[in-house]
Amino acid sequence: MDRDRIGEYDALVLVSLVWFLGKFVRYLFPPLFESIRGAYGVSNATVGTAFTGFMIVYALLQFPSGALADRLGPVRVIVAGALVAGAGSLAIVVDAPFAVLVAAMLVVGAGTGVHKTVSVRLIARVYPARTGRMLGAHDTLGAMGGVAAPAVVVAVLSAPPALAAVLARLPGADWRAPFLLTGVLAIGLAAATAVRLSGSPAATGGSEADGDDSPATREYLKLFRNPRFSVFVLVTVGFSFAHNGLVAFLPLYLSEAADLATSTANLLYSLVFTVTFVQLVTGDLSDRVGRFPVMVGTLGLAAAALVALVALPSLGLGAVAAAVVVAAFGLGSHGFQPVRSAYLMELLPERLAGGGLGVVRTLLMGAGALAPSAVGIIADAVGFRPAFALLAGSMGLAAVVAAGLWVTE
């Protein structure tokens, strides 16, 4: 029994560490937008569109990875994704034309895109009575990648002479250096996951375990005949658009619209992820009091924070007020995510859990993928504040629709 328990927590720790690296490499890009613009002489719209390409590939992998996990088991998919992401990260280290950088970003998007859908399915199976709590732990560790990424960027870009001399001996000694570390660690974690989790009961596919035929694509699409399921997908789409737009351009928004120093803006950006520990509370709380009270509260907080962030420059407030607003957004957006996943796993039948969640995540990540490009284009045309006002409206819509679902539950 003790050995089984250790095995279960090994699964949680390993897939969470892979998710940490996936979030780390994803959130390395926004703090580096300024460096990328300078290195390649490109605009906000170009950088934002490149990141949108990253997110589109990420989104497109959600359903195939989930459906594949239903057939082959999640561990094989997680290991393959980590290897692909590691290879893409190592490719970024090479000093090459902008087109090569974009291609490497797409490879990283593909590798990281297969993970979350599959890991949620695995964790929900291993911890059926504590899904909210364990997804909170998983998402918390993953989000810490967002805390580490801006801090690493600040350390690399403002390294003292002694550290700079050491970095100069590494491949990609400039802003590309963090991707070398990511690539090596991703490959190592892929190997550890394959060795430790292959053959465990949690690693098997649903049809393989139950003796059923593999689900057809039309069975996943039939899930949308449930009105509450379809409306909740709208909630997740609105949230994802607002969240991804903010995390892509928050450092530039704070430095250009709020007149903060670049280093201060990057440190405040990490604050969005520092408060990720709220997921441990909201996930566990949703197991106790229900999903919707927690989801409506967290979405409402995130929406209010975005409205305040849009108003912040005109109010002439400084870094302290910005920190409060950014932290409030982090609490709301992070607090929502594990509860969203837990609720979706309750709606989905076990046989369709991987692919069904993959369909939903394809839609929400697809909407989220459009956000960086939309924000970049609007920011170049009329400024960052109107672009962030759009994000505030999207988050507010998600909160209102979630409240409607709660009332009619």
C-alpha positions in Angstrom: 0.0 0.0 0.0 2.8 2.4 0.9 4.6 1.6 -2.3 1.4 2.3 -4.3 1.0 5.6 -2.5 4.6 6.6 -3.3 3.9 5.7 -6.9 0.9 7.9 -7.1 2.8 10.9 -5.8 5.6 10.2 -8.1 3.1 10.6 -11.0 1.9 14.0 -9.6 5.5 15.3 -9.0 6.9 14.2 -12.4 4.0 15.5 -14.6 4.0 18.7 -12.5 7.7 19.2 -13.1 7.3 18.7 -16.8 4.4 21.3 -16.7 6.7 23.7 -14.7 9.3 23.5 -17.6 6.5 23.9 -20.2 5.2 27.1 -18.5 8.8 28.3 -17.9 9.7 28.2 -21.6 6.4 29.7 -22.6 6.8 32.6 -20.3 10.4 33.2 -21.2 9.2 34.9 -24.4 7.1 37.9 -23.2 9.9 39.4 -21.0 12.2 38.9 -24.0 9.9 40.7 -26.5 12.0 43.9 -26.2 15.2 42.0 -26.7 13.8 40.1 -29.7 12.5 43.4 -31.2 16.0 44.9 -30.8 17.9 41.8 -32.1 15.7 41.4 -35.2 14.3 44.9 -35.8 10.7 43.8 -35.8 7.5 45.4 -34.4 5.1 44.6 -31.6 2.7 43.2 -34.1 5.4 40.9 -35.6 6.5 39.6 -32.2 2.9 39.2 -31.0 2.0 37.3 -34.2 5.0 35.0 -33.7 3.8 34.3 -30.2 0.3 33.8 -31.5 1.8 31.1 -33.8 3.3 29.4 -30.8 -0.1 29.5 -29.1 -2.0 28.2 -32.1 0.3 25.2 -32.5 -0.1 24.7 -28.7 -3.9 24.8 -29.1 -4.1 22.5 -32.1 -2.3 19.8 -30.1 -4.9 19.6 -27.3 -7.4 17.3 -29.0 -5.0 15.0 -30.8 -2.9 14.5 -27.6 -6.0 13.8 -25.5 -7.5 11.4 -28.0 -4.1 9.7 -28.3 -3.9 9.4 -24.5 -7.3 7.7 -24.5 -5.8 5.0 -26.8 -2.2 4.7 -25.8 -2.1 6.1 -22.2 -0.9 9.5 -21.0 2.7 8.7 -20.1 3.8 8.0 -23.6 2.3 11.3 -24.8 3.8 13.3 -21.9 7.3 11.8 -22.6 7.1 12.5 -26.4 6.0 16.1 -25.7 8.8 16.8 -23.3 11.4 15.5 -25.8 10.0 17.7 -28.6 9.9 20.8 -26.4 13.5 20.1 -25.3 14.6 19.9 -28.9 12.8 23.1 -29.8 14.4 24.9 -26.9 17.9 23.8 -27.9 17.2 25.1 -31.5 16.5 28.6 -30.1 20.0 28.7 -28.7 21.4 28.8 -32.2 22.0 32.4 -33.5 19.9 32.2 -36.7 17.5 34.4 -38.8 14.1 35.4 -37.4 12.3 32.7 -39.4 14.4 30.0 -37.7 13.5 31.5 -34.3 9.8 31.4 -35.2 10.1 27.8 -36.4 11.7 26.8 -33.2 9.0 28.5 -31.2 6.4 26.5 -33.1 8.3 23.3 -32.2 8.3 24.3 -28.6 4.5 25.0 -28.8 3.9 21.6 -30.2 5.9 19.9 -27.4 4.4 21.8 -24.6 0.9 21.7 -26.2 0.5 17.9 -25.6 1.0 18.1 -21.8 -1.8 19.8 -19.9 -4.8 17.9 -21.3 -3.1 14.6 -20.8 -1.8 15.4 -17.3 -5.2 16.5 -16.1 -6.7 13.2 -17.3 -3.9 11.2 -15.5 -4.3 13.2 -12.2 -8.1 12.9 -12.2 -7.8 9.1 -12.6 -5.2 8.7 -9.8 -7.0 11.1 -7.4 -10.7 10.8 -8.1 -11.8 12.0 -4.7 -9.3 14.8 -4.5 -9.2 16.0 -8.0 -9.5 19.7 -7.2 -6.8 19.7 -4.6 -4.3 17.7 -6.7 -5.0 19.8 -9.8 -4.3 22.8 -7.6 -1.0 21.4 -6.6 -0.2 20.5 -10.3 -1.1 23.9 -11.6 0.7 25.7 -8.7 4.0 24.0 -9.5 3.5 24.6 -13.2 2.7 28.3 -12.6 5.9 28.7 -10.7 7.6 28.4 -14.1 6.0 31.8 -14.8 7.6 33.1 -11.6 11.0 31.8 -12.5 11.1 32.8 -16.2 11.0 36.7 -15.7 13.5 36.4 -12.9 15.9 34.4 -15.0 15.5 36.9 -17.8 16.3 39.8 -15.5 19.3 37.9 -14.1 20.7 37.1 -17.6 20.1 40.6 -19.1 21.5 42.4 -16.1 24.2 40.0 -15.1 27.2 41.4 -13.3 30.6 41.2 -15.1 31.7 38.0 -13.4 28.5 36.1 -14.3 28.5 37.7 -17.8 31.9 36.3 -18.4 30.7 32.8 -17.5 27.6 33.1 -19.7 29.8 34.3 -22.6 31.3 30.8 -22.7 27.9 29.2 -23.3 26.1 28.7 -26.6 23.7 31.5 -27.2 25.3 33.6 -24.5 22.9 36.5 -24.9 19.1 36.4 -24.2 19.0 32.9 -25.6 20.9 31.4 -22.7 17.8 30.3 -20.6 16.6 28.1 -23.5 19.8 25.9 -23.2 18.9 25.1 -19.6 15.3 24.4 -20.6 16.2 22.0 -23.3 18.6 19.9 -21.2 16.2 19.7 -18.3 13.2 18.8 -20.5 15.1 15.8 -22.0 16.2 14.7 -18.5 12.7 14.8 -17.2 11.3 12.9 -20.2 13.7 10.1 -19.4 12.8 10.1 -15.7 9.1 10.0 -16.5 9.5 7.2 -19.0 11.5 5.1 -16.5 9.3 5.7 -13.4 5.8 5.8 -14.8 5.7 3.4 -17.8 3.7 0.3 -16.9 1.8 1.8 -14.0 -2.0 1.5 -13.9 -2.4 5.3 -14.4 -0.4 5.1 -17.6 -2.8 2.9 -19.5 -5.4 4.3 -22.0 -9.1 4.3 -21.3 -10.1 1.9 -24.1 -7.1 -0.3 -23.3 -8.1 -0.6 -19.6 -11.9 -1.1 -20.2 -11.7 -3.3 -23.3 -13.8 -0.9 -25.4 -13.2 0.2 -29.0 -11.4 3.4 -29.5 -13.8 6.4 -29.4 -14.6 8.0 -32.8 -14.2 11.7 -33.3 -18.0 12.2 -33.6 -18.4 11.0 -30.0 -16.3 13.8 -28.7 -18.3 16.4 -30.8 -21.6 15.0 -29.4 -20.5 16.4 -26.0 -21.5 19.8 -27.2 -25.2 18.7 -27.4 -25.2 19.3 -23.6 -26.2 23.1 -23.3 -24.4 23.6 -20.0 -21.2 22.0 -21.4 -21.3 24.3 -24.4 -22.0 27.4 -22.3 -19.2 26.6 -19.9 -16.9 26.3 -22.9 -17.8 30.0 -23.6 -16.7 30.8 -20.1 -13.3 29.2 -20.6 -12.8 30.8 -24.0 -13.5 34.3 -22.6 -11.1 33.7 -19.7 -8.4 32.3 -21.9 -8.5 35.2 -24.4 -8.1 37.7 -21.5 -5.5 35.8 -19.6 -3.2 35.0 -22.6 -3.5 38.6 -23.9 -2.4 40.0 -20.5 0.5 37.6 -19.9 1.9 38.1 -23.4 2.1 41.9 -23.1 2.0 42.8 -19.4 5.7 43.8 -19.1 5.5 46.1 -22.1 2.1 47.5 -20.9 3.6 48.4 -17.5 6.7 50.0 -19.0 5.0 51.9 -21.8 1.5 52.7 -20.5 2.3 52.9 -16.8 5.8 54.4 -17.2 7.5 51.9 -15.0 11.2 50.9 -15.5 11.7 47.7 -17.5 13.2 45.8 -14.6 10.3 46.8 -12.4 7.8 45.8 -15.0 9.4 42.3 -15.4 9.5 41.8 -11.6 5.8 42.8 -11.4 5.1 40.4 -14.2 6.5 37.6 -12.1 4.1 38.6 -9.4 1.2 37.3 -11.5 2.7 33.9 -11.0 4.1 34.2 -7.5 0.5 34.2 -6.1 -0.1 30.9 -7.8 -0.3 29.2 -4.4 -3.9 30.3 -4.3 -4.6 27.3 -6.5 -4.0 25.0 -3.6 -6.7 26.9 -1.7 -9.3 27.2 -4.5 -8.9 23.6 -5.7 -9.4 22.2 -2.2 -12.2 24.7 -1.5 -14.1 23.7 -4.6 -14.0 20.1 -3.4 -15.7 21.2 -0.3 -18.2 23.9 -1.2 -18.7 23.3 -4.9 -17.1 24.5 -8.2 -19.3 27.4 -9.2 -19.0 29.6 -6.0 -15.2 29.5 -6.4 -15.2 30.0 -10.2 -17.5 33.0 -10.1 -15.5 34.6 -7.3 -12.1 34.2 -9.0 -13.4 35.3 -12.4 -14.9 38.4 -10.8 -11.7 39.3 -9.1 -9.7 38.9 -12.3 -12.1 41.0 -14.2 -12.1 43.8 -11.6 -8.3 43.8 -11.6 -8.1 44.2 -15.4 -10.5 47.1 -15.2 -8.3 48.7 -12.6 -5.2 48.0 -14.7 -6.7 49.9 -17.6 -7.5 52.8 -15.4 -4.2 52.8 -13.6 -2.2 55.1 -16.0 -4.8 57.8 -16.0 -4.9 57.7 -12.2 -1.2 58.4 -12.0 -0.6 55.6 -9.6 2.8 54.0 -9.2 4.5 50.7 -8.8 2.9 49.8 -5.4 -0.6 50.2 -6.8 0.4 48.4 -9.9 1.7 45.5 -7.8 -1.6 45.3 -5.9 -3.6 45.1 -9.2 -1.3 42.6 -10.8 -1.4 40.4 -7.7 -5.2 40.6 -7.7 -5.3 39.5 -11.3 -2.9 36.6 -10.5 -5.1 35.5 -7.6 -8.2 35.5 -9.7 -6.8 33.9 -12.8 -4.8 31.2 -11.1 -7.5 30.5 -8.7 -10.0 29.7 -11.5 -7.8 27.3 -13.4 -7.8 24.1 -11.3 -11.5 24.5 -10.5 -12.2 24.8 -14.3 -10.4 21.6 -15.0 -12.0 19.7 -12.1 -15.5 20.7 -13.3 -14.8 19.7 -16.8 -13.6 16.3 -15.7 -16.9 15.8 -13.8 -18.8 16.6 -17.0 -16.9 14.3 -19.2 -17.4 10.5 -19.3 -14.2 8.5 -18.4 -14.0 6.9 -21.8 -13.9 10.3 -23.5 -12.1 12.2 -20.8 -8.8 12.8 -22.7 -10.2 13.7 -26.1 -13.1 15.6 -24.6 -10.9 17.8 -22.5 -8.7 18.1 -25.6 -11.5 19.5 -27.7 -12.3 22.1 -25.0 -8.7 23.1 -24.6 -8.3 23.4 -28.3 -11.1 25.9 -28.4 -10.0 27.9 -25.3 -6.3 27.9 -26.3 -7.2 28.8 -29.9 -9.0 31.8 -28.6 -6.1 32.5 -26.2 -3.7 32.2 -29.1 -5.4 35.1 -31.0 -5.0 37.4 -28.0 -1.3 38.3 -28.4 -1.7 39.1 -32.0 -4.9 41.2 -31.3 -3.2 43.1 -28.5 -0.1 43.8 -30.5 -2.1 45.1 -33.5 -4.4 47.3 -31.4 -1.4 48.5 -29.4 0.5 49.6 -32.5 -2.6 51.2 -33.9 -4.2 53.1 -30.9 -2.2 52.2 -27.8 -2.0 49.6 -25.1 -4.9 50.9 -23.0 -7.7 50.2 -25.6 -6.1 46.7 -26.2 -6.2 45.9 -22.5 -9.8 47.3 -22.3 -10.8 44.5 -24.7 -9.2 42.0 -22.4 -11.1 43.4 -19.4 -14.4 43.0 -21.4 -13.6 39.4 -22.3 -12.9 38.5 -18.6 -16.0 40.3 -17.5 -18.1 38.3 -19.9 -16.7 35.1 -18.6 -17.6 36.1 -15.0 -21.2 37.0 -16.0 -21.8 33.8 -17.9 -20.3 31.7 -15.1 -22.7 33.4 -12.6 -25.6 32.6 -14.9 -24.6 28.9 -14.9 -24.4 29.0 -11.1 -27.8 30.5 -10.7 -29.4 28.0 -13.1 -27.5 25.0 -11.7 
